[in-house]
């Protein structure tokens, strides 16, 4: 198994529709490694175990530990810039490389590669503006046509550390629900808006969304990644980690098949190939942070 886990989507083509037969998400229990460990050492290990969105993982783990210990762990200017750059990078990766292919269009590989080199330079903000105006915006207009934009407004998940801290205190029961998109084109446009927001935040040195709550050995922290809300929860006992929980957006979106099925429920396709392309777009809308495979069956 990949260190990040694996995802299998079982689906087929029936009656001009995509049929979701099952979604199997397998995650290695990496956080069990933290139990009984020194909490500072455990938190330092987090970004090495979870390489994707590693800056968000690092900062959120640090904030959860600080909350458990009754401290604050605000982001400094360097953390803030790295976090916005990470959101920008992950969104542009999808928008310039993956979404065009899902729409039957060529990926903007050279443009993205040039930006990756220039983003940390003296005029990284200028390079970002140029990429958005010259490459992303024209591509967005072409993708919107293919994605059948129905005018559904994009939605964004919200941080709610209070609800998660209440659940963490109980150490049982249903985890708080996490909102996810219900429309493929809306999910795509939300990413486009996230790029604009991150680019503007880098220009203005805006604070990055991070929230934490806790005390008396229990701490929860949340931040926003390119894929949605990332949550870390830690419990301390006798100076060691007693419990640790990490909830990534992929965990909420693919724990059950209903969120994927909801994106396709009213979509009709003339051919099996078109249906398979629609399924790939729906998976991309939920954006798993780990490799996936599709087990596809035609009627």
Secondary structure, DSSP 8 states (H G I E B T S, - for coil): --TT-EEEEEEEEETTEEEEEEEEEE---GGGGGTTSBHHHHHHHHHHH--TTHHHHHHHHHHHHHHHTT------HHHHHHHHHHHHHHHHHIIIIIHHHHTT----HHHHHHHHHHTTSTTHHHHHHHHIIIIIHHHHHHHHHHTT------------HHHHHHHHHHT-S--------S-HHHHHHHHHHHHHHHHHHHHHT----EEEEEETTEEEEEEEETTEEEEEEEEEETTEEEEEEEE-HHHHHHSSSHHHHHHHTT---SSHHHHHHHHHHHHHHH--SS-EEEEEEE-
